[in-house]
Amino acid sequence: MRELAEMAWIGKDDVFDLSNTVTLGGSPDGSGDIDFFTDVGLTATWRIRTQARDLATLRLDTLIALRSLVRAALDAADREIRLPKPVRESLNNLSVGAPVVLTLDAHGHLVTTDTAADAQGRIARKVLQLFVQSQASVVVRRCLAPSCGMFFQPRRTDQAWCTTRCGTRARAARYREARAATT
Ligand SMILES: [Zn+2]
């Protein structure tokens, strides 16, 4: 649990701060998942660590509902499938609350001003943009290392793990499996 409480991966990007609050197979006995938002201490730590102040102050039930939309969209991006209709419609409805204003400055540059008043609309818009980008190139992957399952943005096309720590753990697990199979 100590490594979990550090939340080294939280505080880098608001969308991924929200999506990566569940570790798959991360419970101490290695069997179940750990959801930060079902633990008062982990939720409190997350609220402090996330860089998005407007997210940090959302009610817990709102956070959980928004997270399920975000995770569904990132999962679809990772698996290169269509967005499920209810997910698409819910994200669209939230995105309406986050208009962007375009203006032209004196140098002829288009200036984009984010007028989002609420975190949900802003996150929904970012997720929709990310999903569309994922149809052209790999912008989202899910880490398949043991006790992880985090979504991440690969820096290289062959990057399979979210961190080198996860890569090391995954290789060690594979080695143990191979040895178990031969003995
Ligand atoms: Zn990982």
Backbone and ligand atoms as CSV (ligand in chain L), in Angstrom:
chain,resi,resn,atom,element,x,y,z
A,1,MET,N,N,0.827,-1.217,0.000
A,1,MET,CA,C,0.000,0.000,0.000
A,1,MET,C,C,0.860,1.266,0.000
A,2,ARG,N,N,2.121,1.164,0.430
A,2,ARG,CA,C,2.944,2.364,0.541
A,2,ARG,C,C,3.167,3.008,-0.828
A,3,GLU,N,N,3.509,2.150,-1.793
A,3,GLU,CA,C,3.748,2.641,-3.153
A,3,GLU,C,C,2.495,3.328,-3.701
A,4,LEU,N,N,1.352,2.751,-3.345
A,4,LEU,CA,C,0.077,3.290,-3.794
A,4,LEU,C,C,-0.166,4.672,-3.194
A,5,ALA,N,N,0.122,4.805,-1.898
A,5,ALA,CA,C,-0.144,6.061,-1.209
A,5,ALA,C,C,0.706,7.206,-1.764
A,6,GLU,N,N,1.853,6.879,-2.383
A,6,GLU,CA,C,2.693,7.933,-2.982
A,6,GLU,C,C,2.017,8.525,-4.220
A,7,MET,N,N,1.257,7.713,-4.927
A,7,MET,CA,C,0.553,8.150,-6.144
A,7,MET,C,C,1.468,8.932,-7.077
A,8,ALA,N,N,2.589,8.322,-7.399
A,8,ALA,CA,C,3.601,9.006,-8.212
A,8,ALA,C,C,3.058,9.419,-9.575
A,9,TRP,N,N,2.006,8.740,-10.034
A,9,TRP,CA,C,1.488,9.012,-11.379
A,9,TRP,C,C,0.381,10.057,-11.380
A,10,ILE,N,N,0.003,10.556,-10.201
A,10,ILE,CA,C,-1.077,11.546,-10.131
A,10,ILE,C,C,-0.473,12.955,-10.074
A,11,GLY,N,N,-1.100,13.874,-10.812
A,11,GLY,CA,C,-0.636,15.259,-10.788
A,11,GLY,C,C,0.020,15.679,-12.088
A,12,LYS,N,N,-0.103,14.844,-13.134
A,12,LYS,CA,C,0.565,15.144,-14.399
A,12,LYS,C,C,-0.412,15.609,-15.469
A,13,ASP,N,N,-1.616,15.064,-15.444
A,13,ASP,CA,C,-2.611,15.405,-16.472
A,13,ASP,C,C,-3.987,15.137,-15.888
A,14,ASP,N,N,-4.905,16.090,-16.005
A,14,ASP,CA,C,-6.187,15.941,-15.313
A,14,ASP,C,C,-6.985,14.711,-15.768
A,15,VAL,N,N,-7.011,14.443,-17.093
A,15,VAL,CA,C,-7.767,13.282,-17.581
A,15,VAL,C,C,-7.203,11.988,-16.987
A,16,PHE,N,N,-5.883,11.861,-17.025
A,16,PHE,CA,C,-5.264,10.623,-16.528
A,16,PHE,C,C,-5.239,10.588,-14.998
A,17,ASP,N,N,-5.232,11.764,-14.368
A,17,ASP,CA,C,-5.366,11.794,-12.903
A,17,ASP,C,C,-6.668,11.127,-12.494
A,18,LEU,N,N,-7.707,11.406,-13.273
A,18,LEU,CA,C,-9.023,10.857,-12.938
A,18,LEU,C,C,-9.140,9.382,-13.331
A,19,SER,N,N,-8.635,9.041,-14.529
A,19,SER,CA,C,-8.793,7.653,-14.991
A,19,SER,C,C,-7.979,6.682,-14.143
A,20,ASN,N,N,-6.800,7.129,-13.711
A,20,ASN,CA,C,-5.865,6.203,-13.061
A,20,ASN,C,C,-6.018,6.165,-11.547
A,21,THR,N,N,-7.265,6.025,-11.117
A,21,THR,CA,C,-7.553,5.925,-9.693
A,21,THR,C,C,-8.046,4.520,-9.345
A,22,VAL,N,N,-7.792,3.597,-10.266
A,22,VAL,CA,C,-8.098,2.187,-10.023
A,22,VAL,C,C,-6.879,1.385,-10.432
A,23,THR,N,N,-6.384,0.529,-9.557
A,23,THR,CA,C,-5.327,-0.392,-9.976
A,23,THR,C,C,-5.957,-1.766,-10.125
A,24,LEU,N,N,-5.648,-2.416,-11.242
A,24,LEU,CA,C,-6.236,-3.728,-11.516
A,24,LEU,C,C,-5.389,-4.807,-10.855
A,25,GLY,N,N,-6.042,-5.657,-10.091
A,25,GLY,CA,C,-5.309,-6.716,-9.397
A,25,GLY,C,C,-4.318,-6.159,-8.394
A,26,GLY,N,N,-4.639,-5.013,-7.813
A,26,GLY,CA,C,-3.664,-4.332,-6.959
A,26,GLY,C,C,-3.841,-4.539,-5.471
A,27,SER,N,N,-4.813,-5.367,-5.077
A,27,SER,CA,C,-4.997,-5.556,-3.638
A,27,SER,C,C,-3.829,-6.363,-3.073
A,28,PRO,N,N,-3.589,-6.238,-1.747
A,28,PRO,CA,C,-2.393,-6.868,-1.156
A,28,PRO,C,C,-2.224,-8.352,-1.501
A,29,ASP,N,N,-3.328,-9.104,-1.627
A,29,ASP,CA,C,-3.197,-10.525,-1.966
A,29,ASP,C,C,-3.114,-10.745,-3.479
A,30,GLY,N,N,-3.151,-9.649,-4.248
A,30,GLY,CA,C,-2.937,-9.732,-5.688
A,30,GLY,C,C,-4.153,-10.159,-6.482
A,31,SER,N,N,-5.285,-10.326,-5.827
A,31,SER,CA,C,-6.436,-10.867,-6.554
A,31,SER,C,C,-7.409,-9.799,-7.055
A,32,GLY,N,N,-7.655,-8.777,-6.236
A,32,GLY,CA,C,-8.697,-7.819,-6.600
A,32,GLY,C,C,-8.162,-6.470,-7.034
A,33,ASP,N,N,-9.081,-5.596,-7.355
A,33,ASP,CA,C,-8.708,-4.253,-7.774
A,33,ASP,C,C,-8.749,-3.307,-6.571
A,34,ILE,N,N,-8.009,-2.211,-6.677
A,34,ILE,CA,C,-8.091,-1.182,-5.642
A,34,ILE,C,C,-8.643,0.088,-6.271
A,35,ASP,N,N,-9.747,0.564,-5.718
A,35,ASP,CA,C,-10.364,1.798,-6.187
A,35,ASP,C,C,-10.106,2.873,-5.134
A,36,PHE,N,N,-9.338,3.888,-5.522
A,36,PHE,CA,C,-9.003,4.958,-4.562
A,36,PHE,C,C,-10.263,5.559,-3.937
A,37,PHE,N,N,-11.314,5.663,-4.772
A,37,PHE,CA,C,-12.493,6.392,-4.313
A,37,PHE,C,C,-13.375,5.590,-3.362
A,38,THR,N,N,-12.979,4.336,-3.075
A,38,THR,CA,C,-13.709,3.598,-2.044
A,38,THR,C,C,-12.947,3.657,-0.716
A,39,ASP,N,N,-11.828,4.382,-0.715
A,39,ASP,CA,C,-10.996,4.470,0.478
A,39,ASP,C,C,-10.849,5.953,0.851
A,40,VAL,N,N,-11.266,6.299,2.047
A,40,VAL,CA,C,-11.276,7.705,2.467
A,40,VAL,C,C,-9.869,8.315,2.415
A,41,GLY,N,N,-8.892,7.548,2.888
A,41,GLY,CA,C,-7.514,8.055,2.918
A,41,GLY,C,C,-6.951,8.271,1.514
A,42,LEU,N,N,-7.167,7.288,0.640
A,42,LEU,CA,C,-6.651,7.399,-0.727
A,42,LEU,C,C,-7.359,8.528,-1.482
A,43,THR,N,N,-8.655,8.685,-1.228
A,43,THR,CA,C,-9.400,9.774,-1.875
A,43,THR,C,C,-8.848,11.125,-1.427
A,44,ALA,N,N,-8.583,11.253,-0.141
A,44,ALA,CA,C,-8.060,12.515,0.387
A,44,ALA,C,C,-6.689,12.824,-0.217
A,45,THR,N,N,-5.841,11.801,-0.310
A,45,THR,CA,C,-4.512,11.997,-0.899
A,45,THR,C,C,-4.642,12.412,-2.361
A,46,TRP,N,N,-5.555,11.739,-3.066
A,46,TRP,CA,C,-5.754,12.052,-4.490
A,46,TRP,C,C,-6.196,13.501,-4.665
A,47,ARG,N,N,-7.116,13.952,-3.812
A,47,ARG,CA,C,-7.622,15.328,-3.929
A,47,ARG,C,C,-6.486,16.337,-3.754
A,48,ILE,N,N,-5.508,15.998,-2.929
A,48,ILE,CA,C,-4.369,16.894,-2.718
A,48,ILE,C,C,-3.412,16.831,-3.904
A,49,ARG,N,N,-3.210,15.613,-4.416
A,49,ARG,CA,C,-2.177,15.422,-5.438
A,49,ARG,C,C,-2.581,15.823,-6.853
A,50,THR,N,N,-3.863,15.728,-7.178
A,50,THR,CA,C,-4.236,16.048,-8.561
A,50,THR,C,C,-3.969,17.524,-8.843
A,51,GLN,N,N,-3.462,17.773,-10.077
A,51,GLN,CA,C,-3.114,19.160,-10.415
A,51,GLN,C,C,-4.350,19.974,-10.769
A,52,ALA,N,N,-5.483,19.291,-11.004
A,52,ALA,CA,C,-6.688,20.001,-11.422
A,52,ALA,C,C,-7.514,20.374,-10.196
A,53,ARG,N,N,-7.413,21.629,-9.792
A,53,ARG,CA,C,-8.117,22.077,-8.581
A,53,ARG,C,C,-9.627,21.951,-8.727
A,54,ASP,N,N,-10.144,22.206,-9.953
A,54,ASP,CA,C,-11.597,22.132,-10.123
A,54,ASP,C,C,-12.103,20.685,-10.043
A,55,LEU,N,N,-11.233,19.737,-10.367
A,55,LEU,CA,C,-11.589,18.324,-10.202
A,55,LEU,C,C,-11.565,17.938,-8.734
A,56,ALA,N,N,-10.543,18.419,-8.055
A,56,ALA,CA,C,-10.304,18.019,-6.664
A,56,ALA,C,C,-11.470,18.372,-5.754
A,57,THR,N,N,-12.236,19.378,-6.141
A,57,THR,CA,C,-13.319,19.831,-5.260
A,57,THR,C,C,-14.686,19.258,-5.655
A,58,LEU,N,N,-14.719,18.414,-6.694
A,58,LEU,CA,C,-16.005,17.799,-7.080
A,58,LEU,C,C,-16.472,16.811,-6.017
A,59,ARG,N,N,-17.796,16.671,-5.910
A,59,ARG,CA,C,-18.348,15.665,-5.002
A,59,ARG,C,C,-17.907,14.276,-5.442
A,60,LEU,N,N,-17.835,13.378,-4.486
A,60,LEU,CA,C,-17.346,12.034,-4.786
A,60,LEU,C,C,-18.225,11.304,-5.820
A,61,ASP,N,N,-19.551,11.411,-5.686
A,61,ASP,CA,C,-20.405,10.701,-6.649
A,61,ASP,C,C,-20.245,11.282,-8.056
A,62,THR,N,N,-20.015,12.594,-8.146
A,62,THR,CA,C,-19.780,13.226,-9.450
A,62,THR,C,C,-18.458,12.738,-10.036
A,63,LEU,N,N,-17.444,12.664,-9.190
A,63,LEU,CA,C,-16.133,12.169,-9.628
A,63,LEU,C,C,-16.228,10.743,-10.164
A,64,ILE,N,N,-16.951,9.916,-9.439
A,64,ILE,CA,C,-17.060,8.502,-9.827
A,64,ILE,C,C,-17.805,8.371,-11.160
A,65,ALA,N,N,-18.876,9.149,-11.334
A,65,ALA,CA,C,-19.639,9.096,-12.588
A,65,ALA,C,C,-18.787,9.592,-13.759
A,66,LEU,N,N,-18.064,10.691,-13.541
A,66,LEU,CA,C,-17.209,11.244,-14.597
A,66,LEU,C,C,-16.085,10.264,-14.935
A,67,ARG,N,N,-15.543,9.644,-13.898
A,67,ARG,CA,C,-14.457,8.697,-14.117
A,67,ARG,C,C,-14.921,7.506,-14.955
A,68,SER,N,N,-16.119,7.032,-14.738
A,68,SER,CA,C,-16.555,5.860,-15.503
A,68,SER,C,C,-16.671,6.216,-16.988
A,69,LEU,N,N,-17.071,7.451,-17.299
A,69,LEU,CA,C,-17.111,7.890,-18.696
A,69,LEU,C,C,-15.701,7.981,-19.273
A,70,VAL,N,N,-14.799,8.570,-18.493
A,70,VAL,CA,C,-13.416,8.748,-18.951
A,70,VAL,C,C,-12.765,7.385,-19.187
A,71,ARG,N,N,-12.947,6.472,-18.257
A,71,ARG,CA,C,-12.330,5.145,-18.398
A,71,ARG,C,C,-12.922,4.377,-19.578
A,72,ALA,N,N,-14.220,4.524,-19.794
A,72,ALA,CA,C,-14.846,3.843,-20.932
A,72,ALA,C,C,-14.277,4.382,-22.249
A,73,ALA,N,N,-14.061,5.687,-22.310
A,73,ALA,CA,C,-13.540,6.294,-23.542
A,73,ALA,C,C,-12.073,5.909,-23.762
A,74,LEU,N,N,-11.285,5.920,-22.700
A,74,LEU,CA,C,-9.869,5.549,-22.847
A,74,LEU,C,C,-9.738,4.071,-23.185
A,75,ASP,N,N,-10.613,3.264,-22.613
A,75,ASP,CA,C,-10.608,1.834,-22.917
A,75,ASP,C,C,-10.925,1.610,-24.400
A,76,ALA,N,N,-11.912,2.338,-24.909
A,76,ALA,CA,C,-12.272,2.212,-26.324
A,76,ALA,C,C,-11.110,2.683,-27.203
A,77,ALA,N,N,-10.426,3.747,-26.775
A,77,ALA,CA,C,-9.271,4.252,-27.535
A,77,ALA,C,C,-8.165,3.202,-27.563
A,78,ASP,N,N,-7.900,2.609,-26.415
A,78,ASP,CA,C,-6.844,1.584,-26.309
A,78,ASP,C,C,-7.176,0.376,-27.175
A,79,ARG,N,N,-8.433,-0.047,-27.148
A,79,ARG,CA,C,-8.823,-1.254,-27.886
A,79,ARG,C,C,-9.221,-0.956,-29.329
A,80,GLU,N,N,-9.154,0.324,-29.700
A,80,GLU,CA,C,-9.487,0.743,-31.065
A,80,GLU,C,C,-10.883,0.290,-31.473
A,81,ILE,N,N,-11.810,0.542,-30.577
A,81,ILE,CA,C,-13.216,0.256,-30.887
A,81,ILE,C,C,-13.994,1.569,-30.821
A,82,ARG,N,N,-15.256,1.533,-31.278
A,82,ARG,CA,C,-16.099,2.716,-31.220
A,82,ARG,C,C,-16.463,3.044,-29.788
A,83,LEU,N,N,-16.769,4.328,-29.564
A,83,LEU,CA,C,-17.276,4.708,-28.253
A,83,LEU,C,C,-18.685,4.146,-28.110
A,84,PRO,N,N,-18.972,3.468,-27.003
A,84,PRO,CA,C,-20.356,3.027,-26.781
A,84,PRO,C,C,-21.284,4.251,-26.812
A,85,LYS,N,N,-22.467,4.071,-27.402
A,85,LYS,CA,C,-23.377,5.207,-27.601
A,85,LYS,C,C,-23.685,5.989,-26.314
A,86,PRO,N,N,-24.040,5.310,-25.213
A,86,PRO,CA,C,-24.340,6.079,-23.992
A,86,PRO,C,C,-23.145,6.887,-23.481
A,87,VAL,N,N,-21.936,6.350,-23.681
A,87,VAL,CA,C,-20.730,7.071,-23.253
A,87,VAL,C,C,-20.549,8.315,-24.127
A,88,ARG,N,N,-20.717,8.115,-25.435
A,88,ARG,CA,C,-20.568,9.230,-26.366
A,88,ARG,C,C,-21.586,10.322,-26.058
A,89,GLU,N,N,-22.824,9.923,-25.821
A,89,GLU,CA,C,-23.878,10.910,-25.568
A,89,GLU,C,C,-23.652,11.647,-24.246
A,90,SER,N,N,-23.235,10.910,-23.232
A,90,SER,CA,C,-22.990,11.564,-21.942
A,90,SER,C,C,-21.828,12.548,-22.030
A,91,LEU,N,N,-20.755,12.153,-22.728
A,91,LEU,CA,C,-19.612,13.057,-22.886
A,91,LEU,C,C,-20.022,14.288,-23.700
A,92,ASN,N,N,-20.804,14.055,-24.751
A,92,ASN,CA,C,-21.290,15.185,-25.565
A,92,ASN,C,C,-22.100,16.157,-24.711
A,93,ASN,N,N,-22.995,15.619,-23.892
A,93,ASN,CA,C,-23.831,16.479,-23.048
A,93,ASN,C,C,-22.992,17.312,-22.089
A,94,LEU,N,N,-21.958,16.707,-21.526
A,94,LEU,CA,C,-21.095,17.446,-20.603
A,94,LEU,C,C,-20.271,18.492,-21.359
A,95,SER,N,N,-19.813,18.113,-22.555
A,95,SER,CA,C,-18.955,19.001,-23.340
A,95,SER,C,C,-19.667,20.292,-23.728
A,96,VAL,N,N,-20.979,20.236,-23.832
A,96,VAL,CA,C,-21.761,21.442,-24.145
A,96,VAL,C,C,-21.504,22.529,-23.103
A,97,GLY,N,N,-21.214,22.106,-21.896
A,97,GLY,CA,C,-20.964,23.061,-20.820
A,97,GLY,C,C,-19.555,23.621,-20.814
A,98,ALA,N,N,-18.774,23.324,-21.849
A,98,ALA,CA,C,-17.379,23.794,-21.878
A,98,ALA,C,C,-17.046,24.425,-23.229
A,99,PRO,N,N,-17.684,25.542,-23.542
A,99,PRO,CA,C,-17.420,26.150,-24.849
A,99,PRO,C,C,-16.006,26.735,-24.959
A,100,VAL,N,N,-15.504,26.741,-26.193
A,100,VAL,CA,C,-14.206,27.340,-26.497
A,100,VAL,C,C,-14.462,28.551,-27.384
A,101,VAL,N,N,-13.805,29.662,-27.095
A,101,VAL,CA,C,-13.989,30.872,-27.893
A,101,VAL,C,C,-12.745,31.113,-28.737
A,102,LEU,N,N,-12.937,31.365,-30.041
A,102,LEU,CA,C,-11.814,31.679,-30.937
A,102,LEU,C,C,-11.823,33.168,-31.242
A,103,THR,N,N,-10.666,33.821,-31.082
A,103,THR,CA,C,-10.537,35.238,-31.451
A,103,THR,C,C,-9.247,35.409,-32.239
A,104,LEU,N,N,-9.155,36.501,-32.973
A,104,LEU,CA,C,-7.973,36.779,-33.777
A,104,LEU,C,C,-7.188,37.897,-33.111
A,105,ASP,N,N,-5.890,37.688,-32.852
A,105,ASP,CA,C,-5.114,38.750,-32.204
A,105,ASP,C,C,-4.528,39.693,-33.271
A,106,ALA,N,N,-3.825,40.740,-32.815
A,106,ALA,CA,C,-3.329,41.785,-33.717
A,106,ALA,C,C,-2.301,41.256,-34.707
A,107,HIS,N,N,-1.669,40.125,-34.389
A,107,HIS,CA,C,-0.650,39.542,-35.278
A,107,HIS,C,C,-1.249,38.527,-36.250
A,108,GLY,N,N,-2.553,38.370,-36.207
A,108,GLY,CA,C,-3.203,37.431,-37.116
A,108,GLY,C,C,-3.218,36.001,-36.626
A,109,HIS,N,N,-2.921,35.810,-35.341
A,109,HIS,CA,C,-2.951,34.465,-34.778
A,109,HIS,C,C,-4.300,34.179,-34.139
A,110,LEU,N,N,-4.769,32.973,-34.364
A,110,LEU,CA,C,-6.022,32.559,-33.748
A,110,LEU,C,C,-5.750,32.227,-32.271
A,111,VAL,N,N,-6.518,32.823,-31.397
A,111,VAL,CA,C,-6.350,32.576,-29.964
A,111,VAL,C,C,-7.541,31.773,-29.457
A,112,THR,N,N,-7.243,30.645,-28.838
A,112,THR,CA,C,-8.291,29.792,-28.280
A,112,THR,C,C,-8.430,30.071,-26.789
A,113,THR,N,N,-9.602,30.478,-26.382
A,113,THR,CA,C,-9.828,30.733,-24.957
A,113,THR,C,C,-10.805,29.707,-24.418
A,114,ASP,N,N,-10.363,29.002,-23.408
A,114,ASP,CA,C,-11.177,27.980,-22.750
A,114,ASP,C,C,-12.123,28.685,-21.785
A,115,THR,N,N,-13.409,28.600,-22.052
A,115,THR,CA,C,-14.348,29.294,-21.170
A,115,THR,C,C,-15.086,28.319,-20.250
A,116,ALA,N,N,-14.559,27.113,-20.138
A,116,ALA,CA,C,-15.225,26.098,-19.320
A,116,ALA,C,C,-15.375,26.576,-17.885
A,117,ALA,N,N,-16.617,26.559,-17.435
A,117,ALA,CA,C,-16.870,26.970,-16.057
A,117,ALA,C,C,-16.838,25.766,-15.126
A,118,ASP,N,N,-17.000,24.587,-15.698
A,118,ASP,CA,C,-17.007,23.425,-14.806
A,118,ASP,C,C,-16.042,22.348,-15.283
A,119,ALA,N,N,-15.519,21.638,-14.319
A,119,ALA,CA,C,-14.493,20.631,-14.597
A,119,ALA,C,C,-15.025,19.514,-15.477
A,120,GLN,N,N,-16.280,19.147,-15.274
A,120,GLN,CA,C,-16.830,18.008,-16.022
A,120,GLN,C,C,-16.834,18.276,-17.522
A,121,GLY,N,N,-17.253,19.475,-17.912
A,121,GLY,CA,C,-17.292,19.817,-19.329
A,121,GLY,C,C,-15.901,19.842,-19.933
A,122,ARG,N,N,-14.980,20.405,-19.180
A,122,ARG,CA,C,-13.594,20.502,-19.653
A,122,ARG,C,C,-13.001,19.109,-19.854
A,123,ILE,N,N,-13.197,18.237,-18.880
A,123,ILE,CA,C,-12.666,16.874,-18.974
A,123,ILE,C,C,-13.329,16.139,-20.139
A,124,ALA,N,N,-14.644,16.292,-20.272
A,124,ALA,CA,C,-15.367,15.617,-21.363
A,124,ALA,C,C,-14.800,16.052,-22.712
A,125,ARG,N,N,-14.567,17.347,-22.876
A,125,ARG,CA,C,-14.033,17.844,-24.149
A,125,ARG,C,C,-12.657,17.258,-24.421
A,126,LYS,N,N,-11.795,17.243,-23.405
A,126,LYS,CA,C,-10.445,16.694,-23.593
A,126,LYS,C,C,-10.480,15.209,-23.962
A,127,VAL,N,N,-11.385,14.482,-23.330
A,127,VAL,CA,C,-11.495,13.050,-23.604
A,127,VAL,C,C,-11.983,12.811,-25.032
A,128,LEU,N,N,-12.947,13.626,-25.473
A,128,LEU,CA,C,-13.436,13.482,-26.854
A,128,LEU,C,C,-12.303,13.757,-27.845
A,129,GLN,N,N,-11.513,14.793,-27.579
A,129,GLN,CA,C,-10.391,15.116,-28.471
A,129,GLN,C,C,-9.375,13.980,-28.496
A,130,LEU,N,N,-9.096,13.451,-27.308
A,130,LEU,CA,C,-8.138,12.349,-27.194
A,130,LEU,C,C,-8.640,11.126,-27.957
A,131,PHE,N,N,-9.937,10.859,-27.829
A,131,PHE,CA,C,-10.500,9.693,-28.509
A,131,PHE,C,C,-10.371,9.827,-30.026
A,132,VAL,N,N,-10.642,11.014,-30.536
A,132,VAL,CA,C,-10.542,11.227,-31.986
A,132,VAL,C,C,-9.086,11.076,-32.443
A,133,GLN,N,N,-8.168,11.639,-31.656
A,133,GLN,CA,C,-6.734,11.486,-31.989
A,133,GLN,C,C,-6.337,10.010,-32.030
A,134,SER,N,N,-6.946,9.215,-31.154
A,134,SER,CA,C,-6.552,7.802,-31.043
A,134,SER,C,C,-6.927,7.011,-32.294
A,135,GLN,N,N,-7.805,7.579,-33.120
A,135,GLN,CA,C,-8.174,6.875,-34.347
A,135,GLN,C,C,-7.109,7.028,-35.424
A,136,ALA,N,N,-6.234,8.023,-35.253
A,136,ALA,CA,C,-5.177,8.256,-36.246
A,136,ALA,C,C,-3.822,7.737,-35.773
A,137,SER,N,N,-3.575,7.787,-34.472
A,137,SER,CA,C,-2.294,7.300,-33.949
A,137,SER,C,C,-2.493,6.817,-32.516
A,138,VAL,N,N,-1.477,6.115,-32.030
A,138,VAL,CA,C,-1.600,5.558,-30.679
A,138,VAL,C,C,-1.338,6.663,-29.651
A,139,VAL,N,N,-2.381,7.125,-29.016
A,139,VAL,CA,C,-2.211,8.168,-28.003
A,139,VAL,C,C,-2.572,7.665,-26.612
A,140,VAL,N,N,-3.216,6.508,-26.556
A,140,VAL,CA,C,-3.602,5.944,-25.258
A,140,VAL,C,C,-3.341,4.444,-25.262
A,141,ARG,N,N,-2.727,3.966,-24.184
A,141,ARG,CA,C,-2.588,2.519,-23.995
A,141,ARG,C,C,-2.918,2.186,-22.557
A,142,ARG,N,N,-3.232,0.912,-22.332
A,142,ARG,CA,C,-3.430,0.458,-20.963
A,142,ARG,C,C,-2.246,-0.414,-20.605
A,143,CYS,N,N,-1.673,-0.152,-19.443
A,143,CYS,CA,C,-0.510,-0.921,-18.987
A,143,CYS,C,C,-0.975,-2.287,-18.501
A,144,LEU,N,N,-0.357,-3.346,-19.035
A,144,LEU,CA,C,-0.781,-4.705,-18.689
A,144,LEU,C,C,0.115,-5.359,-17.647
A,145,ALA,N,N,0.976,-4.565,-17.023
A,145,ALA,CA,C,1.837,-5.111,-15.970
A,145,ALA,C,C,0.981,-5.553,-14.778
A,146,PRO,N,N,1.459,-6.560,-14.017
A,146,PRO,CA,C,0.694,-7.007,-12.842
A,146,PRO,C,C,0.441,-5.840,-11.875
A,147,SER,N,N,-0.725,-5.800,-11.282
A,147,SER,CA,C,-1.106,-4.771,-10.300
A,147,SER,C,C,-1.065,-3.368,-10.869
A,148,CYS,N,N,-1.329,-3.219,-12.161
A,148,CYS,CA,C,-1.331,-1.853,-12.700
A,148,CYS,C,C,-2.650,-1.586,-13.432
A,149,GLY,N,N,-2.641,-1.663,-14.758
A,149,GLY,CA,C,-3.866,-1.379,-15.507
A,149,GLY,C,C,-4.094,0.105,-15.743
A,150,MET,N,N,-3.053,0.935,-15.511
A,150,MET,CA,C,-3.192,2.371,-15.718
A,150,MET,C,C,-3.237,2.697,-17.208
A,151,PHE,N,N,-3.978,3.749,-17.556
A,151,PHE,CA,C,-3.937,4.275,-18.913
A,151,PHE,C,C,-2.754,5.237,-19.008
A,152,PHE,N,N,-2.059,5.218,-20.132
A,152,PHE,CA,C,-0.932,6.149,-20.291
A,152,PHE,C,C,-0.798,6.565,-21.750
A,153,GLN,N,N,-0.046,7.634,-21.958
A,153,GLN,CA,C,0.219,8.118,-23.305
A,153,GLN,C,C,1.631,7.693,-23.683
A,154,PRO,N,N,1.761,6.700,-24.601
A,154,PRO,CA,C,3.094,6.196,-24.926
A,154,PRO,C,C,3.970,7.258,-25.594
A,155,ARG,N,N,5.214,7.317,-25.195
A,155,ARG,CA,C,6.173,8.244,-25.797
A,155,ARG,C,C,6.814,7.621,-27.033
A,156,ARG,N,N,6.826,6.264,-27.079
A,156,ARG,CA,C,7.305,5.558,-28.267
A,156,ARG,C,C,6.201,4.589,-28.699
A,157,THR,N,N,6.186,4.225,-29.989
A,157,THR,CA,C,5.109,3.349,-30.461
A,157,THR,C,C,5.201,1.960,-29.830
A,158,ASP,N,N,6.410,1.540,-29.418
A,158,ASP,CA,C,6.547,0.189,-28.857
A,158,ASP,C,C,6.498,0.186,-27.329
A,159,GLN,N,N,6.112,1.306,-26.731
A,159,GLN,CA,C,6.069,1.363,-25.267
A,159,GLN,C,C,4.851,0.604,-24.738
A,160,ALA,N,N,5.111,-0.514,-24.045
A,160,ALA,CA,C,4.010,-1.366,-23.590
A,160,ALA,C,C,3.645,-1.125,-22.126
A,161,TRP,N,N,4.566,-0.521,-21.360
A,161,TRP,CA,C,4.329,-0.361,-19.921
A,161,TRP,C,C,4.295,1.123,-19.576
A,162,CYS,N,N,3.525,1.459,-18.534
A,162,CYS,CA,C,3.383,2.878,-18.200
A,162,CYS,C,C,4.674,3.460,-17.634
A,163,THR,N,N,5.447,2.634,-16.929
A,163,THR,CA,C,6.695,3.106,-16.328
A,163,THR,C,C,7.747,2.005,-16.445
A,164,THR,N,N,9.013,2.348,-16.240
A,164,THR,CA,C,10.051,1.317,-16.277
A,164,THR,C,C,9.856,0.344,-15.110
A,165,ARG,N,N,9.322,0.869,-14.008
A,165,ARG,CA,C,9.051,0.010,-12.846
A,165,ARG,C,C,8.062,-1.100,-13.220
A,166,CYS,N,N,7.027,-0.727,-13.976
A,166,CYS,CA,C,6.042,-1.719,-14.428
A,166,CYS,C,C,6.669,-2.696,-15.417
A,167,GLY,N,N,7.537,-2.203,-16.303
A,167,GLY,CA,C,8.203,-3.069,-17.272
A,167,GLY,C,C,9.036,-4.128,-16.570
A,168,THR,N,N,9.750,-3.705,-15.542
A,168,THR,CA,C,10.584,-4.624,-14.771
A,168,THR,C,C,9.728,-5.680,-14.087
A,169,ARG,N,N,8.602,-5.241,-13.503
A,169,ARG,CA,C,7.718,-6.161,-12.799
A,169,ARG,C,C,7.076,-7.154,-13.775
A,170,ALA,N,N,6.701,-6.664,-14.948
A,170,ALA,CA,C,6.065,-7.538,-15.940
A,170,ALA,C,C,7.053,-8.582,-16.455
A,171,ARG,N,N,8.308,-8.151,-16.694
A,171,ARG,CA,C,9.314,-9.105,-17.175
A,171,ARG,C,C,9.621,-10.156,-16.108
A,172,ALA,N,N,9.680,-9.722,-14.854
A,172,ALA,CA,C,9.945,-10.663,-13.758
A,172,ALA,C,C,8.811,-11.682,-13.646
A,173,ALA,N,N,7.577,-11.220,-13.805
A,173,ALA,CA,C,6.423,-12.124,-13.711
A,173,ALA,C,C,6.457,-13.145,-14.849
A,174,ARG,N,N,6.837,-12.663,-16.042
A,174,ARG,CA,C,6.903,-13.541,-17.210
A,174,ARG,C,C,7.981,-14.614,-16.998
A,175,TYR,N,N,9.114,-14.190,-16.432
A,175,TYR,CA,C,10.231,-15.101,-16.158
A,175,TYR,C,C,9.797,-16.175,-15.164
A,176,ARG,N,N,9.081,-15.743,-14.097
A,176,ARG,CA,C,8.612,-16.700,-13.083
A,176,ARG,C,C,7.645,-17.703,-13.710
A,177,GLU,N,N,6.756,-17.203,-14.583
A,177,GLU,CA,C,5.787,-18.077,-15.249
A,177,GLU,C,C,6.500,-19.115,-16.133
A,178,ALA,N,N,7.513,-18.627,-16.873
A,178,ALA,CA,C,8.245,-19.515,-17.776
A,178,ALA,C,C,8.960,-20.589,-16.975
A,179,ARG,N,N,9.543,-20.210,-15.830
A,179,ARG,CA,C,10.251,-21.186,-14.994
A,179,ARG,C,C,9.277,-22.197,-14.405
A,180,ALA,N,N,8.108,-21.699,-13.980
A,180,ALA,CA,C,7.116,-22.588,-13.392
A,180,ALA,C,C,6.636,-23.613,-14.425
A,181,ALA,N,N,6.598,-23.187,-15.670
A,181,ALA,CA,C,6.099,-24.065,-16.736
A,181,ALA,C,C,7.096,-25.170,-17.060
A,182,THR,N,N,8.383,-24.938,-16.802
A,182,THR,CA,C,9.397,-25.924,-17.186
A,182,THR,C,C,9.779,-26.830,-16.028
A,183,THR,N,N,9.300,-26.537,-14.811
A,183,THR,CA,C,9.679,-27.388,-13.683
A,183,THR,C,C,8.493,-28.241,-13.219
L,1,ZN,ZN,ZN,1.913,0.204,-15.276
